[in-house]
Amino acid sequence: MTAYQTVVVGTDGSDSSLRAVERAAAIAADTGATLVITSAYQPRAGRDVERAQDALGADVAYQVVGSAPAEESVRAAAERARRAGATTIDTVVIAGDPVPALAKVVADHNADLLVVGNRGLNTLAGRILGSVPAETARKSTVDVLIVHTT
């Protein structure tokens, strides 16, 4: 079996997802792989942005609407990945639901490993509706590592 060449890891900025980033970074460091850190977000309608600007001011509103939180998530994750030993790191912020977004990033980067945290697997909602880790594992076309982060 050959070593992984490209590892994709999803993050939402939570401590749990950052633990998955650290594990993915360690794998990338050990194998010399490129690490692609990604975060999905839901685009906000213009009216949502205007409401946030009215309530918070334009200089703060960008932090809670659109892609800004996802951009911050991947920035923080990249810093953590560097500390964990990854040397070649790409970041991708993508609009959409998490599972299809992860699949797109995997395909676009020709990745051979997808890493996600286990958060959500043991919740009632996760068991009834399905969780990102479980759905990712079912639908992925590449190896999936579900990191125990909780």
C-alpha positions as CSV (number, residue, x, y, z in Angstrom):
1,M,0.0,0.0,0.0
2,T,1.3,3.4,-0.9
3,A,1.4,6.3,1.5
4,Y,-1.4,8.9,1.4
5,Q,-0.6,11.7,-1.0
6,T,-3.4,14.2,-0.2
7,V,-5.3,14.3,3.1
8,V,-8.5,16.4,3.4
9,V,-9.8,17.3,6.8
10,G,-13.0,19.1,7.6
11,T,-13.3,21.7,10.4
12,D,-16.0,23.9,11.8
13,G,-13.7,25.7,14.1
14,S,-14.8,23.7,17.2
15,D,-12.3,22.2,19.6
16,S,-13.5,18.8,18.5
17,S,-12.9,19.4,14.8
18,L,-9.5,20.9,15.6
19,R,-8.4,17.7,17.2
20,A,-9.3,15.9,13.9
21,V,-7.1,18.5,12.2
22,E,-4.2,17.7,14.4
23,R,-4.5,14.0,13.7
24,A,-4.8,14.7,9.9
25,A,-1.7,16.9,10.2
26,A,0.3,14.2,11.9
27,I,-0.7,11.8,9.2
28,A,0.3,14.3,6.5
29,A,3.6,14.9,8.3
30,D,4.4,11.2,8.6
31,T,3.6,10.5,4.9
32,G,4.8,13.7,3.3
33,A,1.2,14.3,2.1
34,T,-0.4,17.6,1.3
35,L,-3.0,18.5,3.9
36,V,-6.1,20.3,2.6
37,I,-8.2,21.9,5.4
38,T,-11.7,22.7,4.5
39,S,-14.7,24.3,6.0
40,A,-18.2,24.6,4.6
41,Y,-20.6,27.5,5.2
42,Q,-24.1,28.5,4.2
43,P,-24.2,31.7,2.2
44,R,-26.4,34.4,3.8
45,A,-29.1,36.3,2.0
46,G,-28.6,40.0,1.6
47,R,-31.4,40.7,4.1
48,D,-29.5,38.6,6.7
49,V,-26.3,40.6,6.1
50,E,-28.3,43.9,6.4
51,R,-29.8,42.8,9.7
52,A,-26.5,41.8,11.1
53,Q,-25.0,45.1,10.1
54,D,-27.9,47.0,11.7
55,A,-27.6,45.1,14.9
56,L,-23.8,44.8,15.1
57,G,-22.3,47.4,12.9
58,A,-20.6,46.8,9.5
59,D,-17.2,46.4,11.2
60,V,-18.4,43.4,13.2
61,A,-21.2,41.9,11.1
62,Y,-18.8,40.2,8.7
63,Q,-17.7,37.9,11.5
64,V,-21.1,36.2,11.8
65,V,-22.4,36.0,8.2
66,G,-21.3,34.4,5.1
67,S,-17.8,32.9,4.7
68,A,-16.0,34.9,7.3
69,P,-16.4,32.4,10.2
70,A,-15.3,29.6,7.9
71,E,-12.3,31.6,6.7
72,E,-11.3,32.1,10.4
73,S,-11.8,28.4,11.1
74,V,-9.4,27.2,8.3
75,R,-6.9,29.9,9.3
76,A,-6.8,28.7,12.9
77,A,-6.8,25.1,11.8
78,A,-3.8,25.7,9.5
79,E,-1.8,27.2,12.4
80,R,-2.6,24.1,14.5
81,A,-1.7,21.8,11.6
82,R,1.7,23.5,11.2
83,R,2.4,23.0,14.9
84,A,1.4,19.3,14.5
85,G,4.1,18.9,11.8
86,A,2.3,19.4,8.5
87,T,4.4,21.2,6.0
88,T,2.3,21.5,2.8
89,I,-1.1,22.9,3.7
90,D,-3.9,24.2,1.5
91,T,-7.1,25.7,2.8
92,V,-10.5,25.7,1.1
93,V,-13.7,27.5,2.2
94,I,-16.7,26.2,0.3
95,A,-20.4,27.1,0.2
96,G,-22.8,24.3,0.8
97,D,-23.7,21.5,3.2
98,P,-20.8,19.7,4.9
99,V,-21.0,16.3,3.3
100,P,-21.3,17.3,-0.4
101,A,-18.7,20.1,0.3
102,L,-16.3,17.6,1.6
103,A,-16.9,15.2,-1.3
104,K,-16.3,18.1,-3.7
105,V,-13.0,19.1,-2.1
106,V,-11.9,15.4,-2.1
107,A,-12.6,15.1,-5.8
108,D,-11.1,18.5,-6.7
109,H,-7.9,17.7,-4.9
110,N,-7.7,14.1,-5.9
111,A,-7.4,13.2,-2.2
112,D,-6.9,9.7,-1.0
113,L,-7.9,10.2,2.7
114,L,-10.7,12.1,4.3
115,V,-10.5,12.9,8.0
116,V,-13.4,14.0,10.1
117,G,-14.1,14.1,13.9
118,N,-16.7,11.8,15.4
119,R,-18.8,14.6,16.9
120,G,-22.4,13.9,16.3
121,L,-22.2,10.2,16.0
122,N,-23.6,9.5,19.5
123,T,-26.3,12.2,19.6
124,L,-30.0,11.4,19.4
125,A,-30.3,13.8,16.4
126,G,-27.3,12.1,14.8
127,R,-28.9,8.7,15.2
128,I,-32.2,9.8,13.8
129,L,-31.1,12.2,11.1
130,G,-27.6,11.0,10.4
131,S,-24.4,12.8,11.2
132,V,-21.7,14.4,9.1
133,P,-19.2,11.7,10.1
134,A,-21.6,8.8,9.5
135,E,-22.9,10.2,6.2
136,T,-19.4,11.0,5.0
137,A,-18.2,7.5,5.8
138,R,-21.2,6.0,3.9
139,K,-20.8,8.2,0.8
140,S,-17.1,8.7,0.5
141,T,-15.1,7.3,-2.5
142,V,-11.9,7.4,-0.6
143,D,-10.6,6.1,2.8
144,V,-12.2,7.9,5.8
145,L,-10.7,8.2,9.2
146,I,-13.2,9.2,11.9
147,V,-11.1,10.6,14.8
148,H,-12.5,10.1,18.3
149,T,-12.5,13.7,19.4
150,T,-15.1,13.8,22.2
